[in-house]
Amino acid sequence: MSGFEVAGLILGGIPLLLEALDRYKELYRGTKSWLRFRSSFRKYHQEVTIQLTSFSENLEELLESIVCSDYELQLLLDNPGGSPWEDPRIEDKLRQLLPRSYESYMSLIADVNEIIAKIEDDLEMVDGKIAWNEEPLKAVRSKLEKKLVRAFRNSSRLERVQELEKKNTQLGGILKAALRLSGPRKARKTVSGPKFLQIARESALSIHSLFTQCWECKVVTHRHSAKLFLENYGSSSPSSNRASTAPLLLSMCFVDENDEFGLTAKITEISKDCSGLPESCRDAVTEKKVAETKETVLIRPTVTTTSTVSVLSRRPKKSVKFLSESVVPSVQAARSKVIRALCESIRFRDITVDCCGYLVRPNVGYASLSAVEEQTVPQIAPGKQVTLLAILAAENSDARCSMTKLQRLELAVKISAALMYFHGTPWIEGCLKNYDIAFPVSDSEATSVVFEKPYVSHCFPPPAAITRSTNKRTEEQVRQSLRSLAFILLELCFGRSLLSKDEPFEEQTIGNQFDLILKWQDKAGEELGKKYAEAVKRCIYPDSDFVSSCSRAESAGDEVFQQGVYSWVFRPLEDTLNFWASN
């Protein structure tokens, strides 16, 4: 048992000890020696109460500095010594708060535990109760009178209280110094905690803006379709090899429903400084030349292409247009051409060259688009995909739609990560439903679903149809987004649809949806464990202050939403996945 868990047990025993002292006071009043020892007992009672209360307040102040929310704090206080105190992440945060004094602090906690154990022995407490509490009152008072005389002739009781006071003072001193230094420590860090969430959000917005500008084909009747693969882009594990300051990498598949021509591609180089471009590219991207271009290429997208995209730090200007000149790359020119029309450049690229060219925006930067092996990310041909709703509704009647428990857990983590990264961005603007999530179907002999590559579809509207979003949502919209996630998590928990085919989720009343979720949420813990059930519970019963903060205007509410989903949903799900994967 760790020192932190011991602290929780002490916290849980303090109310019982105070209750025992009150019981002694009540019984002592009826003894003949009470008047003689009344002042001594009152002093003892008062000092013990003060020191136990001081320890409780010190520990609560410590918890407030390491937990993420009032809910998490209350969970610890309501379950002293229980499972929340066993969470290694909280102890890790405590070590971060007390980098030099952690061992000393835990040693003092152990000392306090020993002192309180002696006080409980003095009060003849067994398992939190006075051993003779059930005996007749007359017999009890006869025993107490003798104990009272012996107890207060012996100075050891007061010495224990003085020792407890000394330990409390030392604990308070360590915590005070740690809290004073924690502010400067955080300020010195360039990225603290889950800061990468904010970077990921900025990346998602910038990537969307970049491709919106690159698809200025001006075809009003056609919307460019993109499939965004859901990935766990950043792990909460300290050993994660993803740098928290690095841009978010997205995997996407661009699809034309009428053409199965395809290319798997990725962004391999990116920079804000266009000076790194080949010499032949620089003149073609000057702001003057772009501004002088009046004609627009009307090109219909005719490709299926997958790309892994990194982000430009500055967003491209919406006024920038593609140059009208059409260029078909050659082997020699491929590595030194600017992509003027994305659809055309990909469709007519030279298959002998991996580089398709450069996506460039003046005063913004550039990125190179290159071909990669198609095995890395599957292409999605028209008609060769299946939705999560269809898989869950199949109820294992179709072998290709059968998901293992580990696959369901991996999908739960990816879906929560998607909501964490993309909620409030153009990628996922509203609630995420089971029919929004789809999987490619492989072309192998044994046709099967590629469960490792779930995706959501997104249509880039024509530039003329783009409107600026205020990013402001109501509290009910925030709750509905979380409730929809809870519904998907419960379906993945049990591996089947919770609705009949005649009751689509979107057509039910909010009350019916809520009743259905409540019916199943208590069983989630039995199926996949407490942490999974807790993640579902937090989606069903989000903290009111959290929901209120998420409904703020601009990006502040989105950042709060990200932090909440990260702490209360994503990490418990990831822990559950790691547990089942290791077993």
C-alpha positions in Angstrom: 0.0 0.0 0.0 1.4 3.4 -1.0 1.8 6.3 1.3 -1.0 8.1 -0.6 -3.4 5.3 0.1 -2.5 5.4 3.8 -3.4 9.1 3.8 -6.8 8.2 2.4 -7.3 5.5 5.2 -6.3 8.1 7.8 -8.8 10.6 6.4 -11.5 7.9 6.5 -10.8 7.0 10.1 -10.8 10.6 11.5 -14.6 11.0 11.7 -14.8 7.7 13.6 -12.1 8.8 16.0 -13.9 12.1 16.7 -17.1 10.3 17.2 -15.4 8.0 19.8 -14.1 11.1 21.7 -17.6 12.6 21.8 -18.9 9.2 23.1 -16.3 9.3 25.9 -17.2 12.8 26.9 -20.9 11.8 27.1 -20.1 8.8 29.3 -17.4 10.5 31.5 -19.9 13.1 32.6 -21.8 10.5 34.7 -18.7 9.4 36.7 -17.8 10.6 40.2 -14.3 11.7 39.1 -15.6 13.8 36.2 -15.4 17.2 38.0 -11.8 16.5 39.0 -10.6 15.6 35.5 -13.1 17.6 33.4 -10.7 20.4 32.4 -7.9 17.9 31.5 -10.3 15.8 29.4 -11.7 18.9 27.6 -8.2 20.0 26.8 -7.3 16.6 25.5 -10.6 16.4 23.5 -10.0 19.8 22.0 -6.4 19.3 21.1 -7.0 15.9 19.4 -10.0 17.4 17.5 -7.9 20.4 16.4 -5.0 18.2 15.1 -7.2 15.7 13.3 -9.0 18.6 11.6 -5.7 20.2 10.8 -4.5 17.0 9.1 -7.8 16.7 7.1 -7.6 20.3 5.9 -3.9 19.9 5.0 -4.7 16.8 3.0 -7.7 18.4 1.3 -5.5 21.4 0.3 -3.0 18.9 -1.2 -5.7 17.1 -3.2 -7.1 20.4 -4.6 -3.6 21.2 -6.0 -3.3 17.8 -7.9 -6.8 16.9 -9.1 -8.4 18.3 -12.3 -11.9 19.0 -11.1 -14.2 19.5 -8.1 -15.8 16.2 -9.1 -12.5 14.3 -8.9 -11.8 16.0 -5.5 -15.2 15.0 -4.2 -14.8 11.5 -5.4 -11.6 11.2 -3.3 -13.2 12.8 -0.2 -16.3 10.6 -0.5 -14.3 7.4 -0.8 -11.3 7.8 1.7 -8.9 4.9 1.2 -11.1 3.5 -1.7 -10.3 2.8 -5.3 -9.9 6.5 -6.4 -6.9 6.6 -4.0 -5.3 3.7 -5.9 -5.1 5.6 -9.1 -1.4 5.8 -10.0 -1.9 9.0 -12.0 -2.8 11.0 -8.9 0.3 9.7 -7.1 2.3 10.7 -10.2 0.9 14.3 -9.9 1.8 14.3 -6.2 5.4 13.4 -7.1 5.4 16.2 -9.6 4.1 18.7 -7.0 6.7 17.4 -4.4 9.7 16.6 -6.6 12.3 16.8 -3.8 10.1 16.3 -0.7 7.8 13.4 -1.7 9.6 10.8 0.4 9.7 13.1 3.4 6.0 13.9 3.0 5.1 10.2 2.8 7.3 9.4 5.8 5.4 12.0 7.8 2.1 10.5 6.7 3.3 7.1 8.0 4.3 8.7 11.4 0.8 10.3 11.6 -0.7 6.9 11.0 1.3 5.4 13.9 0.3 8.2 16.3 -3.4 7.9 15.4 -3.2 4.2 15.9 -1.8 4.8 19.4 -4.6 7.2 20.1 -7.2 4.6 19.0 -5.5 2.1 21.3 -5.9 4.6 24.2 -9.6 4.9 23.4 -9.9 1.0 23.0 -11.1 1.3 19.5 -11.4 -1.8 17.3 -12.3 -1.5 13.6 -13.4 2.1 14.1 -15.6 1.4 17.1 -15.2 1.5 20.9 -14.7 -2.1 22.0 -17.1 -1.9 25.0 -19.6 0.4 23.4 -22.4 -2.2 23.5 -22.0 -3.0 27.3 -24.6 -1.8 29.8 -24.1 1.9 30.8 -23.6 1.2 34.5 -20.8 -1.3 33.8 -19.2 1.0 31.3 -19.1 3.9 33.7 -17.6 1.8 36.5 -14.7 0.9 34.1 -14.4 4.4 32.8 -13.9 5.9 36.3 -10.8 3.8 36.8 -9.6 4.5 33.3 -10.1 8.2 33.8 -7.9 8.4 36.9 -5.1 6.3 35.3 -5.3 8.0 31.9 -4.7 11.6 33.1 -2.1 10.7 35.7 -0.2 9.5 32.7 1.2 12.2 30.4 1.7 10.0 27.4 -1.7 10.9 25.9 -0.9 14.6 25.8 2.5 13.8 24.4 1.0 11.9 21.5 -1.2 15.0 20.8 1.9 17.2 20.9 3.7 14.8 18.6 0.7 14.9 16.2 0.8 18.7 16.2 4.5 18.6 15.3 3.9 16.3 12.3 1.0 18.4 11.1 3.2 21.5 11.2 5.9 19.8 9.2 3.3 18.5 6.6 1.9 22.0 6.3 5.4 23.5 5.8 6.3 21.1 3.0 2.9 21.7 1.2 3.2 25.5 1.6 6.7 25.5 0.1 5.6 23.2 -2.8 2.6 25.3 -3.7 4.8 28.4 -3.6 7.3 26.9 -6.1 4.8 25.1 -8.3 3.7 28.3 -10.1 7.2 29.2 -11.2 7.9 25.6 -12.2 4.8 25.6 -14.5 5.7 29.0 -15.9 9.1 27.6 -17.0 7.6 24.8 -19.0 6.8 25.5 -22.6 4.0 22.9 -22.6 2.4 21.7 -19.4 0.0 18.8 -18.8 -2.2 18.1 -21.8 -1.2 21.2 -23.6 -0.9 19.2 -26.8 -4.7 19.2 -26.9 -4.7 22.9 -27.7 -2.0 22.3 -30.3 -4.0 19.5 -31.8 -7.1 21.7 -32.0 -5.2 24.4 -33.8 -3.7 21.8 -36.1 -7.1 20.5 -37.0 -8.5 23.9 -37.8 -5.4 24.9 -39.9 -5.4 21.6 -41.9 -9.1 22.1 -42.7 -8.4 25.7 -43.8 -5.5 24.6 -45.9 -7.4 22.0 -47.9 -10.4 24.3 -48.2 -8.1 26.7 -50.0 -6.4 24.0 -52.1 -9.8 22.9 -53.5 -10.9 26.1 -55.1 -12.3 24.3 -58.1 -15.4 26.6 -58.0 -17.7 23.7 -58.9 -20.9 24.8 -57.1 -22.6 21.4 -57.6 -19.9 19.3 -56.3 -18.6 18.9 -52.7 -15.2 17.4 -52.2 -15.5 14.4 -49.9 -12.9 13.5 -47.4 -12.7 10.6 -45.0 -10.9 11.4 -41.8 -9.4 8.3 -40.1 -9.9 8.2 -36.3 -6.6 7.7 -34.5 -5.2 8.0 -31.0 -2.9 10.7 -32.2 -1.3 11.4 -28.8 -1.1 9.0 -25.8 -1.4 10.1 -22.2 1.5 7.8 -21.4 4.7 9.5 -20.3 6.6 7.1 -22.7 4.6 8.3 -25.7 7.0 9.1 -28.6 4.7 11.9 -29.8 6.2 15.3 -28.9 3.6 17.4 -27.2 4.6 20.4 -29.2 4.5 18.7 -32.6 1.6 19.4 -35.0 -1.2 16.9 -35.2 -0.8 14.4 -38.0 -4.1 13.5 -39.8 -4.8 10.5 -42.1 -7.3 11.3 -44.8 -8.8 9.7 -47.9 -10.1 12.0 -50.6 -12.9 10.3 -52.6 -14.8 10.8 -55.8 -17.9 8.5 -55.7 -17.9 8.2 -59.5 -14.2 7.2 -60.1 -12.1 4.5 -58.4 -8.8 5.9 -59.5 -6.7 6.3 -56.4 -3.5 7.4 -54.8 -2.1 7.1 -51.3 -0.2 10.2 -50.4 1.1 12.2 -47.5 2.7 15.5 -46.6 6.4 14.8 -46.1 7.8 18.3 -45.7 6.4 21.4 -44.1 7.7 24.9 -43.4 6.4 28.4 -42.7 9.4 29.8 -44.6 9.0 29.6 -48.4 12.8 30.2 -48.8 13.2 26.4 -48.5 11.3 25.8 -51.7 13.1 24.8 -54.9 14.2 27.9 -56.9 11.8 27.0 -59.7 8.9 27.2 -57.3 9.5 30.5 -55.6 8.6 32.9 -58.5 5.3 31.0 -59.0 4.1 31.7 -55.5 4.7 35.4 -55.1 1.6 37.2 -53.8 1.7 39.5 -56.8 1.3 36.8 -59.4 -1.4 35.0 -57.5 -3.3 38.2 -57.1 -3.1 38.9 -60.9 -4.7 35.6 -61.7 -8.4 36.1 -62.7 -9.3 32.8 -64.3 -10.2 29.7 -62.3 -9.8 26.1 -63.3 -13.1 24.2 -63.2 -11.9 20.7 -62.3 -14.1 18.0 -60.9 -12.3 15.7 -58.4 -11.8 12.3 -59.9 -9.5 10.6 -57.4 -9.4 8.6 -54.3 -6.3 9.6 -52.4 -5.1 9.1 -48.9 -2.8 11.5 -47.2 -1.1 12.1 -43.9 -1.2 15.8 -43.3 0.8 18.0 -41.0 -0.2 21.6 -40.2 0.9 25.1 -41.1 1.1 27.3 -38.1 -0.5 30.3 -39.9 -3.9 29.9 -41.6 -4.0 30.5 -45.4 -5.7 33.6 -46.6 -9.1 33.0 -48.1 -8.5 35.4 -50.9 -5.8 33.2 -52.4 -6.7 31.5 -55.7 -5.2 28.7 -57.7 -3.3 29.7 -60.8 -5.3 29.0 -63.9 -2.4 27.3 -65.8 -2.7 23.5 -65.9 0.5 21.5 -65.5 1.0 17.8 -66.0 4.2 16.9 -64.0 7.1 15.1 -65.6 9.7 13.0 -63.9 12.1 15.9 -63.8 9.6 18.6 -62.9 7.6 16.7 -60.2 9.9 17.7 -57.4 9.9 21.4 -58.4 6.3 22.2 -59.2 3.6 24.1 -57.3 0.3 22.3 -57.1 -2.1 24.8 -58.7 -5.2 22.5 -58.7 -5.1 19.7 -56.2 -7.5 17.4 -58.0 -5.8 17.7 -61.4 -2.3 17.4 -60.0 -3.1 14.1 -58.2 -5.1 12.6 -61.0 -2.5 13.3 -63.7 0.7 12.8 -61.7 3.5 10.7 -63.0 3.3 7.3 -61.3 7.0 6.8 -61.6 7.6 9.7 -59.2 6.7 9.7 -55.5 6.5 13.5 -55.2 3.3 15.2 -56.5 4.5 18.7 -55.8 4.1 21.5 -53.3 1.0 23.0 -51.7 2.0 26.7 -51.2 0.4 29.8 -49.8 2.2 33.2 -49.9 3.2 34.5 -46.4 2.0 31.2 -44.9 4.4 28.5 -46.0 4.4 25.2 -48.0 4.1 21.5 -47.7 5.1 18.8 -50.1 2.7 16.0 -51.2 4.2 12.6 -51.8 3.0 9.1 -52.6 3.3 6.3 -50.0 2.5 2.6 -50.1 -1.2 1.9 -50.2 -0.8 -0.7 -47.5 -0.2 2.1 -44.9 -3.7 3.4 -45.0 -6.5 1.6 -46.9 -8.2 3.3 -49.8 -12.0 3.5 -49.6 -13.6 2.6 -52.9 -17.3 3.5 -53.5 -19.6 0.9 -51.9 -16.7 -0.8 -50.0 -17.4 0.5 -46.5 -19.7 -0.4 -43.6 -20.9 1.7 -40.7 -20.6 1.0 -37.0 -24.4 1.0 -36.8 -24.6 -1.8 -39.3 -21.9 -3.8 -37.5 -23.6 -3.5 -34.1 -27.0 -4.3 -35.6 -25.6 -7.5 -37.2 -25.3 -9.1 -33.7 -22.5 -11.3 -34.9 -24.7 -12.9 -37.6 -22.1 -11.9 -40.1 -18.6 -13.2 -39.4 -16.9 -10.2 -41.1 -18.7 -7.8 -38.7 -17.6 -9.6 -35.5 -15.4 -7.4 -33.3 -13.3 -8.8 -30.4 -13.4 -7.1 -27.0 -9.9 -5.6 -27.6 -11.1 -4.2 -31.0 -14.1 -2.6 -29.3 -11.9 -1.0 -26.6 -9.5 0.3 -29.2 -12.4 1.8 -31.1 -13.8 3.4 -27.9 -10.4 5.1 -27.3 -10.2 6.3 -30.9 -13.7 7.7 -30.8 -13.2 9.5 -27.5 -9.9 10.9 -28.9 -11.7 12.1 -32.0 -14.3 14.0 -30.0 -11.4 15.4 -27.8 -9.4 16.6 -30.8 -12.1 17.7 -33.3 -15.2 18.7 -31.3 -16.2 22.2 -32.3 -14.0 22.1 -35.4 -15.4 21.7 -39.0 -14.4 18.0 -38.8 -17.0 17.2 -36.0 -19.4 20.1 -35.4 -22.2 18.3 -33.7 -22.9 15.0 -32.0 -21.0 11.9 -33.1 -23.4 9.0 -33.8 -22.8 5.3 -34.6 -23.9 5.8 -38.2 -21.3 8.6 -38.6 -18.5 6.1 -38.1 -17.5 3.7 -40.9 -14.8 1.2 -41.8 -13.2 0.2 -45.1 -13.9 -3.3 -46.4 -10.8 -5.1 -47.6 -10.5 -6.7 -51.0 -8.9 -9.9 -49.8 -10.2 -13.3 -50.5 -11.8 -13.5 -47.1 -13.6 -10.2 -47.3 -13.5 -8.5 -44.0 -13.9 -5.1 -42.2 -10.7 -3.2 -41.5 -11.6 -2.4 -37.9 -8.2 -0.7 -37.3 -9.1 2.2 -39.6 -12.4 3.8 -38.5 -13.3 7.1 -40.2 -15.8 9.8 -40.4 -16.8 11.5 -43.6 -16.5 15.2 -44.2 -17.5 17.3 -47.1 -15.6 20.5 -48.0 -18.2 22.9 -49.3 -17.4 25.1 -52.3 -15.5 28.2 -51.1 -18.5 30.5 -51.9 -20.6 28.4 -49.5 -18.2 28.7 -46.5 -19.6 30.5 -43.5 -17.7 31.6 -40.4 -18.7 29.7 -37.3 -19.0 31.4 -34.0 -18.0 28.1 -32.2 -20.6 28.9 -29.5 -22.8 26.0 -28.3 -25.6 25.8 -25.8 -25.3 23.8 -22.6 -27.8 21.3 -24.0 -25.7 20.8 -27.1 -22.7 20.0 -24.9 -24.7 17.6 -22.9 -26.1 15.9 -26.0 -22.5 15.5 -27.5 -21.4 13.7 -24.3 -24.6 11.7 -24.1 -24.1 10.5 -27.7 -20.6 9.5 -26.8 -21.9 7.6 -23.7 -24.4 5.8 -26.0 -21.6 4.6 -28.4 -19.4 3.6 -25.5 -22.2 1.4 -24.0 -22.8 -0.2 -27.4 -19.1 -1.0 -27.8 -19.0 -2.3 -24.2 -21.7 -4.9 -25.0 -20.8 -5.3 -28.7 -24.3 -4.8 -30.0 -26.9 -2.2 -30.7 -29.0 -1.1 -27.7 -31.9 0.0 -30.0 -34.3 -2.0 -32.1 -34.1 -1.4 -35.8 -37.4 0.5 -35.6 -36.1 3.0 -33.0 -33.2 5.1 -34.5 -31.4 7.1 -31.9 -31.9 10.4 -33.5 -35.7 10.0 -33.6 -36.1 9.3 -29.9 -37.0 11.9 -27.3 -34.2 13.1 -25.0 -36.0 11.4 -22.1 -36.1 8.0 -23.9 -32.4 8.2 -24.8 -31.5 9.1 -21.2 -33.6 6.2 -19.8 -31.9 3.8 -22.2 -28.5 4.9 -21.2 -29.3 4.7 -17.5 -30.6 1.2 -18.0 -27.3 -0.1 -19.3 -24.6 2.1 -17.6 -24.7 0.2 -14.3 -23.7 -3.0 -16.2 -20.7 -1.5 -17.9 -18.5 -1.9 -14.9 -19.3 -5.7 -14.7 -18.3 -6.0 -18.4 -15.2 -3.9 -18.8 -14.3 -2.6 -15.3 -14.7 0.4 -13.0 -12.8 2.9 -15.1 -14.8 2.2 -18.2 -18.0 2.6 -16.3 -16.7 5.8 -14.7 -15.9 7.2 -18.2 -19.5 6.5 -19.3 -20.9 8.0 -16.1 -19.0 11.2 -16.6 -20.5 11.5 -20.1 -24.0 10.9 -18.6 -23.6 13.2 -15.6 -21.2 16.0 -16.6 -20.3 18.5 -14.0 -22.6 21.6 -14.3 -19.7 24.1 -14.0 -17.9 22.1 -16.8 -20.9 22.2 -19.1 -21.4 25.9 -18.4 -17.7 26.6 -19.2 -18.0 24.6 -22.5 -20.8 26.9 -23.8 -18.6 29.9 -23.8 -18.0 31.8 -27.1 -14.8 31.6 -29.2 -12.3 28.8 -28.4 -12.3 29.0 -24.6 -15.2 26.6 -24.3 -13.6 24.2 -26.8 -10.4 24.1 -24.7 -12.4 23.3 -21.5 -14.3 20.6 -23.4 -11.0 19.0 -24.5 -9.5 19.1 -21.0 -12.7 17.5 -19.6 -12.9 14.7 -22.2 -9.2 14.1 -21.8 -9.3 13.7 -18.0 -12.6 12.1 -17.4 -13.2 9.9 -20.5 -10.1 9.4 -22.7 -7.6 8.5 -20.0 -9.9 6.0 -18.1 -10.7 4.4 -21.5 -7.0 4.2 -22.4 -6.2 2.7 -19.0 -8.9 0.1 -19.5 -7.5 -0.7 -23.0 -4.0 -1.1 -21.6 -5.3 -3.4 -18.8 -7.1 -5.7 -21.2 -4.3 -5.7 -23.7 -1.8 -6.8 -21.0 -4.1 -9.6 -20.0 
